[in-house]
Amino acid sequence: MDYKARYEEWLSNTYFDEAFRSELQSIASDEKEIEERFYTDLEFGTGGMRGIIGAGTNRMNAYVIRKASQGFANFAKKRYEENAIVIAHDCRHKSPDFALETALVFAANGIKAYLFESLRSTPELSFAVRNLKASVGVVVTASHNPPAYNGFKVYGDDGCQLLPADADMVVDEVKKIETFDQVKYMTKEEALEKGLLEYISEAQDDAYLDMVETVAVNPTIIESSDLKVVYTPLHGTGARPISEMQKRRKLKNFYPVEAQMIPDANFSTLKSPNPEDVSAFEMGIALAKEKDADLVIATDPDCDRVGLVVKTEQGYEALNGNQTGVLLVDYILSNLPELPEKPLLVNTIVTSGMAEKVILSYGAELESTLTGFKFIGEKIKQYEDGSKTFLFGYEESYGYLASTHVRDKDAVIATMLAVEMAAKYKSENKSLMDRLNELFEKFGYYQESLTSIVLEGKAGLEKIKRVMSSLRANPIQEVAGLKVASVMDCLDQSIVDVNGKRSNNLPKSNVLKYYLEDGSWFAARPSGTEPKLKIYFSIKGDTRDHCQMHLKKVEEKVLELVNSVE
């Protein structure tokens, strides 16, 4: 069925409510909009299903949620003997509605649904799946996407986002649903009466925060410090748990950005609700200057990512995700009373090479995975037999985890450790930037950057495919005067260098990574959660200035190649 036929079928189907069909009627004269909404179904990427809110098969709406939930319920019944689901949601438009829709489909399938009654963070959802011994979980969130988006992240019984094999099974189950007659559904009243819907009490919040406290490396350093911290949840789910954690840890000088502590689906005070974007810190930095704060912290709307801005002699300077990750790695490894046997840290293949040097210097081991925190969660599960001891995992995209109780990135844990780390270095008359510079002096200078090329809609998706195909068809031999020493292609799971072709021992994924002869690298991959082509750069050098100069040259050359693809 082509997009126009699908549109006409949905427009005339009385299963959809009047407001929904009215929205479809309003685009009747806009052929391009009809095509964008109906040329495909929303699909699962690295972070689940995510898209623009609206009517259509390629949009986030109650009916797409119902269909996805039915497919997920069918998967759960085949995958697990005993079934229950935990559901959470963030502050976005329609999030409470979509969460309830999910619960009512699962309830109609005879699967008990535990539903948080108000917004909760993604890491608490991951924890609750494990704590309540559920088989699956869902969090309705679009993370740091613009306000027009929402999403549907799916989790297994270990509290980890579904790995590709299981995610593919869910997709297959969803595709089997050809009509909405196959979607089971019941009312909220019926689900409550039958005991198939239960709202989760605040005791779950306390259990989660009790767990977070156990992850502290130095449990007393914060309460004895005069550290000043400004915090913003960017209108999202972090306001409650992070404020409560600072009370528990007795941080004396904690200054929330009050205007951004309020849930707001429009993110009215922000250009972007993303701590990777320095503009998200504008109000936080203004408050920091007023309070003479040492540290500004921002968490994204579902509170799984965290960004830091540090007071320096020059003003306030943002750390990138790699820098924060390296600092946390160093802090944890240098401040634990003793390292466990076979200590393991995990990052991704697009993370700075500096981490490996720091980790090996402490006698610990590093493993690198594909992008997507589920692959870090997979490593935790792999070593639950005790053969290795997981200490910390992180992505360059501001996601960190220092616990096995949660199986996704956790900005509540990371914020607690960042405050603790800053307090420790302040007691030594150092800032986080001072400590980072000490690490640069010891291990060499590294500078990273990320260019995200936004390519929306059907045409954008096709352009991304052409770029990746062109890069494979026309191998890059040299960039900015440096030879390409080897190429990792995760689509055919290989590494090619002067010694030939060998396996990279990673799952199949559409990622290309180019290693340069001086130890620098760059990589390209389509985003799994946004309509973007992401180009990563990591430059190694003798000085900061050398890194920045060389980074600019490599960026210019690589982006010139990418942009030349028609």
C-alpha positions in Angstrom: 0.0 0.0 0.0 1.5 3.3 -1.0 1.5 6.4 1.2 -1.6 8.0 -0.4 -3.6 4.8 0.0 -2.5 4.5 3.7 -3.6 8.1 4.2 -7.0 7.6 2.7 -7.5 4.4 4.8 -6.7 6.2 8.0 -8.8 9.2 7.1 -11.9 7.1 6.6 -11.3 4.6 9.4 -13.8 5.3 12.3 -11.5 3.5 14.7 -9.6 6.8 15.0 -11.3 9.5 17.0 -12.8 12.6 15.4 -10.0 15.0 16.4 -7.4 12.6 14.9 -9.2 12.4 11.6 -9.8 16.1 11.6 -6.0 16.6 11.7 -5.6 14.3 8.8 -8.3 16.2 6.9 -6.4 19.4 7.5 -3.4 18.2 5.3 -5.5 16.9 2.4 -4.1 19.5 0.0 -0.5 19.1 1.1 0.9 16.1 -0.8 4.4 16.4 0.6 3.1 16.4 4.2 0.9 13.4 3.5 4.0 11.6 2.1 6.1 12.5 5.1 3.5 11.2 7.5 2.6 7.9 5.7 5.6 6.8 3.5 6.8 4.5 6.3 6.2 3.4 9.9 8.2 4.8 12.8 11.0 2.3 13.5 13.2 1.4 16.4 16.7 2.9 16.4 19.5 2.9 19.0 17.2 4.5 21.5 13.9 2.9 20.6 11.1 4.6 18.6 11.2 8.4 18.3 9.4 10.9 16.1 7.3 14.0 15.7 3.9 14.1 17.5 1.0 14.0 15.0 -1.4 11.9 13.0 0.1 9.3 10.7 2.1 6.1 10.6 5.4 8.0 10.7 4.3 10.1 13.6 4.0 9.6 17.4 0.3 9.3 18.4 -1.9 7.2 20.6 -2.6 4.7 17.8 1.0 4.1 16.8 1.7 3.7 20.6 -1.1 1.1 20.9 0.2 -0.8 17.9 3.8 -0.7 19.2 2.5 -1.8 22.7 0.6 -4.7 21.3 3.7 -5.9 19.4 5.8 -5.4 22.5 3.2 -7.4 24.6 3.3 -10.2 22.0 7.0 -10.3 22.2 7.0 -10.3 26.0 4.6 -13.3 26.1 6.8 -15.2 23.8 10.1 -14.1 25.5 9.3 -14.5 29.2 7.4 -17.0 31.2 6.1 -14.5 33.8 5.2 -11.0 32.7 4.7 -7.5 34.1 5.6 -4.1 32.7 6.9 -0.9 34.4 6.0 2.4 32.6 7.4 5.9 33.1 7.2 9.1 31.2 8.8 12.5 31.0 7.5 16.1 30.7 6.7 16.1 27.0 3.5 16.7 25.1 1.3 13.6 25.3 3.7 11.7 27.5 1.2 10.9 30.3 -1.4 9.9 27.6 1.1 7.7 25.8 2.2 6.1 29.0 -1.4 5.3 30.0 -2.2 3.9 26.5 0.8 1.6 26.8 -0.4 0.4 30.2 -4.0 -0.3 29.0 -2.8 -2.3 26.0 -0.6 -4.5 28.2 -3.4 -4.8 30.8 -5.8 -6.0 28.0 -3.2 -8.6 27.2 -3.4 -9.9 30.8 0.0 -8.4 31.6 0.1 -6.3 34.8 1.2 -2.7 34.3 3.0 -0.8 37.0 2.7 2.9 36.1 4.4 5.9 37.6 1.7 8.5 38.4 3.8 11.5 37.3 7.0 12.1 35.5 10.0 10.0 36.4 13.5 9.7 35.0 14.7 7.1 32.6 17.3 5.6 35.0 14.6 5.2 37.7 12.6 3.3 35.1 15.5 1.0 34.5 16.0 0.5 38.3 12.3 -0.1 38.8 12.1 -2.9 36.2 14.7 -4.7 38.1 13.5 -3.8 41.6 9.9 -4.8 40.8 11.0 -7.9 39.0 9.2 -7.0 35.9 9.8 -8.6 32.5 9.8 -5.5 30.4 9.7 -1.7 30.7 8.8 1.4 28.7 9.7 5.0 29.2 7.8 7.6 27.1 10.4 10.2 26.2 12.2 11.9 23.4 15.2 12.7 25.6 16.8 15.9 24.4 15.0 16.2 21.0 13.0 19.4 20.2 9.5 19.9 21.7 7.7 18.5 18.7 9.1 15.0 19.4 8.2 12.2 21.7 9.4 8.6 21.9 9.0 5.1 23.2 12.0 3.4 24.8 11.7 -0.4 25.5 13.5 -2.4 28.1 14.0 -6.1 29.0 13.9 -7.8 32.3 17.5 -6.7 33.2 16.5 -3.0 33.0 18.6 -2.6 29.8 17.3 -1.3 26.5 16.6 -4.1 24.1 19.6 -5.3 22.2 19.2 -5.6 18.4 18.1 -9.3 18.3 15.3 -8.7 20.7 14.4 -5.3 19.2 14.2 -7.0 15.8 11.7 -9.5 17.3 9.6 -6.6 18.6 9.6 -5.0 15.2 8.6 -8.3 13.6 5.7 -8.6 16.1 4.6 -5.0 15.3 4.7 -5.6 11.6 2.4 -8.7 12.0 -0.3 -6.3 13.2 -2.1 -5.4 10.0 -5.3 -3.9 11.4 -6.2 -2.2 14.7 -8.7 -5.0 15.3 -5.6 -7.0 16.4 -4.8 -4.5 19.1 -6.2 -5.4 22.5 -7.4 -2.5 24.7 -9.3 -1.9 27.9 -10.4 1.2 29.8 -8.5 2.5 32.8 -11.4 1.7 35.1 -11.5 -1.9 34.0 -7.7 -2.3 34.3 -7.8 -0.9 37.8 -10.8 -3.1 38.8 -9.1 -6.2 37.5 -5.8 -5.4 39.3 -4.0 -5.2 35.9 -3.0 -1.5 36.4 -1.2 -0.4 39.6 0.2 3.1 40.2 3.7 3.0 41.7 4.1 4.5 45.2 6.8 7.0 46.3 8.4 4.1 48.1 10.0 3.2 44.7 11.6 6.7 44.6 13.1 6.2 48.0 14.4 2.7 47.0 16.0 4.3 43.9 17.7 7.1 45.9 18.8 4.7 48.6 20.6 2.8 45.8 22.2 6.0 44.4 23.7 6.8 47.8 25.4 3.4 47.9 27.4 4.4 44.7 29.2 7.2 46.5 33.0 7.0 46.3 33.5 9.4 49.2 30.3 9.6 51.2 31.3 12.5 53.5 33.2 14.8 51.2 30.2 16.8 50.1 28.8 17.8 53.5 32.2 19.1 54.6 32.7 21.2 51.5 31.8 24.8 50.8 31.4 24.0 47.1 28.8 26.0 45.3 26.6 24.2 42.7 24.0 25.6 40.3 21.6 23.0 38.8 19.0 22.9 36.1 16.9 20.0 34.9 16.0 21.9 31.7 12.3 21.6 32.7 12.6 17.8 32.9 12.5 14.9 35.3 15.8 15.5 37.1 14.4 18.3 39.4 13.0 16.0 42.0 15.6 13.2 42.4 18.6 15.5 42.1 17.3 18.1 44.5 16.5 15.3 47.0 20.0 13.7 46.5 21.7 17.0 47.3 19.7 17.2 50.5 20.7 13.7 51.4 24.3 14.4 50.7 24.0 17.7 52.7 25.4 20.0 50.0 25.2 23.4 51.7 25.3 25.7 48.6 22.9 24.2 46.1 21.2 26.8 43.7 18.5 25.5 41.4 17.5 27.5 38.4 14.0 28.0 39.6 12.5 28.9 36.2 13.7 25.6 34.7 12.7 23.4 37.7 9.2 23.6 36.4 8.1 20.8 33.9 7.5 22.4 30.5 6.8 20.5 27.4 7.7 23.5 25.2 11.1 24.1 27.0 10.1 27.8 26.9 13.3 29.1 28.4 15.6 27.1 26.1 16.9 27.1 22.5 17.6 23.3 23.0 16.9 21.0 26.0 20.2 19.3 25.5 23.2 19.7 27.8 25.5 19.0 24.8 24.4 22.4 23.6 26.2 25.2 25.6 23.2 27.4 25.1 21.2 25.2 27.5 23.4 26.6 30.3 22.7 30.3 29.7 20.4 30.7 32.7 22.5 28.4 34.8 25.7 30.4 34.1 23.9 33.7 34.8 22.9 32.3 38.2 26.4 30.9 38.8 27.9 34.4 38.2 25.5 35.8 40.7 26.3 33.2 43.3 30.0 32.8 42.4 29.4 29.1 41.9 32.1 26.6 41.2 30.1 24.3 39.0 27.0 24.4 36.8 25.1 21.1 36.1 22.4 20.5 33.6 20.5 17.2 33.0 18.4 16.5 29.9 14.6 16.1 30.1 14.6 12.4 31.0 17.6 12.8 33.2 19.9 10.2 31.7 22.5 12.7 30.4 24.4 15.3 32.3 26.6 18.2 31.3 29.1 20.3 33.4 30.3 23.9 33.2 33.2 24.8 35.4 34.3 28.1 36.9 37.9 29.0 35.7 40.0 32.1 35.9 38.7 33.0 32.5 35.1 32.6 33.4 32.8 29.6 32.9 33.9 26.8 30.6 31.9 23.8 29.4 33.4 20.3 29.6 32.5 18.0 26.7 31.3 14.5 27.3 34.7 12.9 26.8 36.3 15.3 29.3 33.7 14.7 31.9 34.0 10.9 31.3 37.8 10.9 31.7 37.5 13.0 34.9 35.0 10.6 36.4 37.1 7.6 35.3 40.2 9.1 37.0 38.3 10.1 40.1 36.7 6.7 40.7 39.9 4.7 40.0 42.0 7.0 42.2 39.6 7.3 45.1 38.3 3.8 45.7 39.8 2.3 48.8 41.0 -0.6 46.7 40.3 -1.9 43.2 38.3 -5.1 42.9 39.7 -8.1 41.1 39.6 -7.6 37.3 38.1 -4.1 37.3 36.4 -3.3 34.0 35.3 0.1 32.5 33.4 0.3 29.3 33.0 3.1 26.7 32.1 3.3 23.0 34.1 3.3 19.8 33.4 7.0 19.3 34.9 7.9 22.7 38.2 9.7 23.1 41.3 7.5 23.2 42.5 9.3 26.3 40.3 7.2 28.5 42.2 4.0 27.7 45.5 5.6 28.8 44.0 6.7 32.1 42.3 3.3 32.7 45.4 1.2 31.9 47.6 3.4 34.2 45.5 2.2 37.2 45.7 -1.4 36.1 42.1 -1.7 35.1 40.7 -3.0 31.8 38.7 -1.1 29.1 36.3 -2.6 26.6 34.7 -0.5 23.8 31.2 -1.1 22.4 29.0 0.3 19.6 27.2 3.5 20.3 24.1 3.0 22.4 24.1 2.5 26.1 22.4 -0.9 25.7 25.7 -2.3 24.6 27.3 -1.1 27.8 24.4 -2.8 29.7 25.1 -5.9 27.7 28.7 -5.9 29.0 27.4 -5.6 32.6 25.2 -8.7 32.1 28.0 -10.6 30.3 30.2 -10.3 33.4 27.6 -10.9 36.1 29.3 -14.3 36.6 32.1 -12.4 38.4 34.7 -12.9 35.7 35.2 -9.1 35.6 33.9 -6.4 37.9 32.1 -3.5 36.2 33.0 -0.1 37.7 32.0 2.5 35.2 30.6 2.9 31.7 30.1 6.0 29.6 29.4 7.5 26.2 30.9 10.7 24.7 27.3 12.0 24.4 27.1 12.9 28.1 25.9 9.5 29.4 27.5 7.9 32.5 26.8 4.9 34.8 28.6 3.8 38.0 26.3 1.0 39.2 25.0 -2.4 38.1 21.6 -1.6 39.7 20.7 0.5 36.7 21.4 -0.7 33.1 21.1 2.7 31.4 23.0 5.9 31.7 22.1 7.7 34.9 22.4 11.4 35.4 21.4 11.2 39.1 24.3 9.0 39.9 26.6 11.0 37.6 25.6 14.3 39.1 26.2 13.0 42.6 29.7 11.8 41.6 30.5 15.0 39.7 29.6 17.1 42.8 31.6 14.7 45.0 34.5 14.9 42.6 34.4 18.8 42.5 34.3 18.9 46.3 37.3 16.7 46.5 39.4 18.8 44.2 38.2 22.0 45.8 39.6 20.7 49.1 42.9 20.6 47.2 42.4 24.1 45.8 41.8 22.8 42.4 38.9 23.0 39.9 37.8 20.2 37.6 39.5 22.1 34.8 42.8 22.1 36.8 42.5 18.3 37.2 41.8 17.8 33.5 44.9 19.9 32.6 47.0 17.7 35.0 45.7 14.6 33.1 46.5 16.3 29.7 50.1 16.9 30.9 50.4 13.3 32.0 48.7 11.5 29.1 48.9 13.9 26.2 46.4 16.4 24.8 43.1 15.3 23.2 40.5 17.5 21.5 37.1 16.1 20.4 34.2 17.5 18.4 31.0 16.4 16.9 29.2 17.7 13.8 25.6 16.7 13.4 24.2 17.3 9.9 20.4 17.5 10.2 18.7 15.7 7.3 15.0 15.4 7.9 12.2 13.5 6.2 12.3 11.0 3.4 14.8 13.1 1.3 17.1 13.4 4.4 17.1 9.7 5.0 18.0 9.0 1.4 20.8 11.6 1.5 22.3 9.9 4.6 22.3 6.5 2.8 24.0 8.1 -0.2 26.7 9.6 2.0 27.5 6.4 3.8 27.5 4.5 0.5 29.8 7.0 -1.1 32.3 6.8 1.8 32.5 3.1 1.3 32.7 3.2 -2.4 35.5 5.9 -2.4 37.9 5.0 0.4 39.6 8.0 2.1 43.4 7.6 1.9 44.6 10.9 3.5 43.1 13.8 5.5 44.8 17.1 6.2 48.3 15.8 5.4 47.8 12.6 7.5 47.5 9.1 6.0 44.6 6.9 7.0 46.3 4.0 8.8 43.2 1.8 9.1 39.4 1.8 8.7 36.8 0.1 10.9 33.6 -0.7 9.0 31.0 -2.1 11.4 28.6 -2.9 8.6 30.8 -5.7 7.4 32.3 -6.1 10.9 35.9 -5.5 9.7 39.1 -3.5 10.2 41.3 -3.0 7.2 44.9 -1.9 7.5 48.3 -2.7 5.9 48.0 -6.2 7.3 44.8 -6.9 5.4 41.2 -7.4 6.6 40.2 -8.8 9.9 37.1 -8.9 12.2 36.5 -6.1 14.6 34.5 -8.3 17.0 31.5 -5.9 17.1 27.9 -6.4 16.1 26.9 -5.2 12.7 26.1 -1.5 12.5 26.3 1.4 10.0 29.4 3.0 11.3 32.7 3.9 9.6 35.8 4.9 11.7 39.0 6.1 10.2 42.3 5.9 12.2 45.0 8.4 11.2 48.7 7.7 11.4 49.2 10.1 14.4 46.6 8.4 16.6 43.8 10.8 15.8 40.5 9.5 14.3 37.2 10.5 12.8 34.0 8.5 12.4 30.6 8.7 10.6 27.3 7.2 11.5 23.6 7.9 11.1 21.9 8.8 14.4 19.6 6.1 15.7 17.3 8.6 17.5 17.3 11.8 15.3 17.3 12.7 11.6 21.0 13.4 11.6 24.3 12.2 10.2 26.9 12.4 12.9 30.6 13.0 12.2 32.9 12.5 15.2 36.5 13.8 15.5 39.2 13.0 18.1 42.6 14.7 17.7 45.7 13.8 19.6 48.5 16.3 20.0 51.4 17.6 22.1 49.6 20.8 23.1 46.1 22.2 23.3 46.8 24.7 20.6 48.2 22.0 18.3 45.1 19.9 18.9 42.7 22.7 18.1 44.5 23.8 15.0 44.7 20.2 13.7 41.1 19.6 14.6 40.0 22.5 12.4 41.9 21.2 9.4 40.6 17.6 9.7 37.0 18.8 10.3 37.2 21.1 7.2 38.5 18.3 4.9 36.1 15.6 6.1 33.1 17.8 6.0 34.1 18.9 2.5 34.1 15.3 1.4 30.7 14.6 3.1 29.0 17.7 1.7 30.2 17.0 -1.8 27.9 14.0 -2.0 24.8 15.0 -4.0 
